[in-house]
Amino acid sequence: MERVIDYTTRGTCSRAIHIVMDGDTIKEVQFMGGCHGNTQGVAALVAGMDANEAIKRLRGIKCGMKSTSCPDQLAVALTQALENA
């Protein structure tokens, strides 16, 4: 079953993440704002990936001196999506 998640990020240059999932599989990710090339790369890499695997790979990544990053915020969004499924 396809579902859409819109997550407002915290502590990053990106403002939000739009995620389309089919069950636990990530179909599409779009970041609003942030470093365009990097967020496009992350989105392309996780397309078709199981959300649990993406969370495992992305959680805890930091950006510079920040305590989080766009990939880490994607992991947070995916965790919430799975918990609320």
C-alpha positions as CSV (number, residue, x, y, z in Angstrom):
1,M,0.0,0.0,0.0
2,E,1.5,3.3,-1.1
3,R,1.7,6.1,1.4
4,V,3.1,9.6,1.5
5,I,5.1,11.1,4.4
6,D,5.9,14.8,4.6
7,Y,8.4,15.5,7.3
8,T,9.6,18.9,8.6
9,T,13.3,18.7,9.2
10,R,15.1,20.1,12.3
11,G,18.6,21.4,12.4
12,T,19.4,21.2,8.7
13,C,19.5,23.4,5.7
14,S,16.7,21.5,4.1
15,R,13.2,22.5,5.3
16,A,11.3,19.3,4.6
17,I,11.4,15.8,3.2
18,H,8.7,14.3,1.0
19,I,8.7,10.5,1.0
20,V,6.6,8.0,-1.0
21,M,6.7,4.5,0.4
22,D,5.2,1.2,-0.7
23,G,5.0,-0.9,2.5
24,D,8.5,-0.7,4.0
25,T,10.1,0.1,0.6
26,I,11.1,3.7,-0.2
27,K,9.8,4.6,-3.7
28,E,10.8,8.2,-3.9
29,V,12.4,10.9,-1.7
30,Q,12.5,14.7,-2.3
31,F,14.3,17.2,-0.1
32,M,13.0,20.8,0.0
33,G,16.1,23.0,0.3
34,G,19.5,21.9,1.4
35,C,22.6,21.1,-0.8
36,H,20.8,20.1,-4.0
37,G,23.5,17.8,-5.3
38,N,23.9,16.0,-2.0
39,T,20.2,15.6,-1.3
40,Q,19.6,14.4,-4.9
41,G,22.3,11.8,-4.4
42,V,20.9,10.6,-1.1
43,A,17.4,10.4,-2.7
44,A,18.6,8.4,-5.6
45,L,20.6,6.0,-3.4
46,V,17.6,5.1,-1.2
47,A,15.0,4.7,-3.9
48,G,14.0,1.0,-3.9
49,M,15.7,0.4,-0.6
50,D,14.0,-1.1,2.5
51,A,13.4,1.7,5.0
52,N,15.0,-0.3,7.8
53,E,18.2,-0.6,5.8
54,A,18.2,3.1,4.9
55,I,17.7,3.9,8.6
56,K,20.6,1.7,9.6
57,R,22.9,3.3,7.0
58,L,21.9,7.0,7.5
59,R,21.2,7.4,11.3
60,G,23.8,9.4,13.1
61,I,25.4,11.1,10.1
62,K,26.4,14.6,11.0
63,C,26.9,17.7,8.9
64,G,29.9,19.7,10.0
65,M,29.4,20.9,13.6
66,K,25.7,20.2,13.5
67,S,24.3,17.3,15.5
68,T,22.3,16.1,12.5
69,S,22.3,16.1,8.7
70,C,19.8,15.7,5.9
71,P,20.5,11.9,5.7
72,D,20.1,11.7,9.5
73,Q,16.8,13.6,9.3
74,L,15.7,11.2,6.5
75,A,16.4,8.3,9.0
76,V,14.3,10.1,11.6
77,A,11.5,10.6,9.2
78,L,11.6,6.9,8.1
79,T,11.7,5.7,11.7
80,Q,8.5,7.7,12.5
81,A,6.8,6.5,9.3
82,L,7.5,2.8,10.3
83,E,6.3,3.4,13.8
84,N,3.1,5.0,12.6
85,A,2.3,2.5,9.9
